[in-house]
Amino acid sequence: LAQTVVRELARAADRHGGTLRHQPARPQQADTGTRGSDSDSDSDSDSDSDDASIRAGAGFDLVSALTGADDLPGPAAMVLAEVDRRVGRGSLGTEGFVLARREGVTVLLADGPAGLLYGLFHLVRLGEAAFGAALPIDVHHPVSARRMLNHWDNIDTHPVMGQVERGYSGGSIFWRDGGLTGDLDRVRAYARLLASIGVNAVTVNNVNVHATEAHLLTDRLDDVAALAGVLRPYHVRVHLSVNFNSPVALGGLPTADPLDPGVRTWWAETTRRVYAAIPDFGGYVVKADSEGQPGPFGYGRTHAEGANTLAAALEPHGGVVHWRAFVYNHHQDWRDRSTDRARAAHDHFAPLDGHFAGNVVLQVKHGPIDFQTREPVSPVIAAMPGTHLAVELQVTQEYTGQQRHVCYLGPMWSEVLSFTPWGATRPTVAEVASGAAHGDERAEPGRRPSGQGGLVAVSNVGDDPFWTGHPLAQANLYAFGRLAWNPLLDPAALLDEWIELTFTPAATADPDLLRRTVHKVMDGSWQVYESYTAPLGVGFMVRPGSHYGPDVDGYEYTPWGTYHFADRDGIGVDRTRATGTGFTGQYPKPWSDVYESPASCPDELLLFFHHVPYTHVLHSGKTVVQHIYDTHFDGADRVALMRSSWARLGDAGLVDPDVDARVRERLDEQLRCAQEWRDQINTYFYRKSGIPDAHGRRIH
Ligand code: BDP
């Protein structure tokens, strides 16, 4: 890792025309307010560094100590150094760093190499500002300890799902031709990319663990170790998705009952071998009793009993189990309006709060259903104060345009992370996920994270030359990493960062044109996508299986639990306590009351919580059906504008021709598809309701 830091530093210095002088790590005294009193314990110090101290916040004299030090190997534009690792108030933590610029020298300090690495990428983000005027002391810590990507990659190509389940960026970046990829350089480049956005953990296989991939845990472990070796220098730990039935499938045991002593021994032994091969292995991710995956229910056990068995195997090695809360009945009777998929995760997991081991992290999708364009925040997030919790987002755009549509998700995630489940101003979802809401430390930028939990996202990267299929979908990966580091960051500002780092500025009469146009195309693209797809939070209406393009009734009479209940009189799912499924009762106040009444329910979630007549008047003043017509006409028109804005950029030669060609091709498809959505949705609701468009537009 240290070598990586030096290499990255050289690149950063190069990029900004700076001179690089590497200051070798030297023990440094952490100032805990008793400066000097215990400095003798660091007697291996080889310099006059006793003068140097670090105090986050007030008083910081290391910069002057270093710039004035005579042991520097010559004049320096930048100095990086490790301070000692003693924990105490004001210490930086494994991943934190502090940055300042004084007297022409940029100084970056961290407690260890990971912090230096993150600090270097921060310097790259700052660009020339890092080497210009003086910079005040700026302390950075990630808010969440674990910032993880889940790759839904298979080694083999699945007959229906392809190689990457819900992947829209070509094949897997890790696996090819039935084995480990031969292109480890690309994995290395990916690791670097992940480090640059602060991601520090990945799973390298699908949560649906098929037969071949199950063997990564045992006889194909060498491949995982090889990947871990490539990711390690970039401070990215490898985790594995494992199959709950592994003791039977791989171990030949007669059962996978988590309370069976033989099963427990099998997990302990298998895990010991994993750590022998990969000492910094992160842990397991488990999808159990979900969509056909085996789980503890098969043995009459609870999910806490299941998770704790795997946790016990990992515990001696410092590993964690990410146990997914995505558990629901996918064989539902669609005629039964009282069964509600939205309720399932809370029904299963809330009673288990407090029963999970300390190294279990319950991984909860941000919404109660399944990564729809608009959902309320999952009530599970507020229901588990005694459980470590990670919030799961979907960077891969399964339900948001499959990387053929521009849909910048930063604003959606920012909304989710800043949502306050108890109504008061604090804590936020981000604080619950970091562990701070229920721990003793607040999760704020500038303080070290305390919990096991964090933020997880399903990756959108594959072996595509643009990494993410749609070149503009890279911004989603970027925003995820940055928000996982600091959820308070502004998504529009993140887009600025990404634009600055991604596009090479061209000499033009209007140097800001590129930035302005990319903002114009992307800023509101989530709302645009929402406006031409399923209305007012009702969700789905997508083609079954592929989940791309419109099919209003595609899931309506299926067992999957995703219905809109449109009939001649109205639409929406009644999830109230008074007359519906009672789902609103899973929220604490005030949300349980806010969502219970159509009068207080936010418009954008109305049909998620209520079944209303087409003539119901929204807070906006429009009827539901007129809202549907208006948003669908408007959404398709806005895509046409996005397309012409982008074309002007390409015509002016402001983007690389390959990128331009790919984005144009995708915008053509987005426009075609948005019009298809518009026409099907509008026609469907016109025919159901018999209510014409108030503006006389043509609807069939
Ligand atoms: C759904 C996807 C499915 C995943 C599942 C999951 O359609 O492919 O396996 O989520 O999260 O959205 O496990």
Residues whose N, C-alpha, C, O or C-beta is under 5 A from the ligand:
A	BS01	BDP	V207 D370
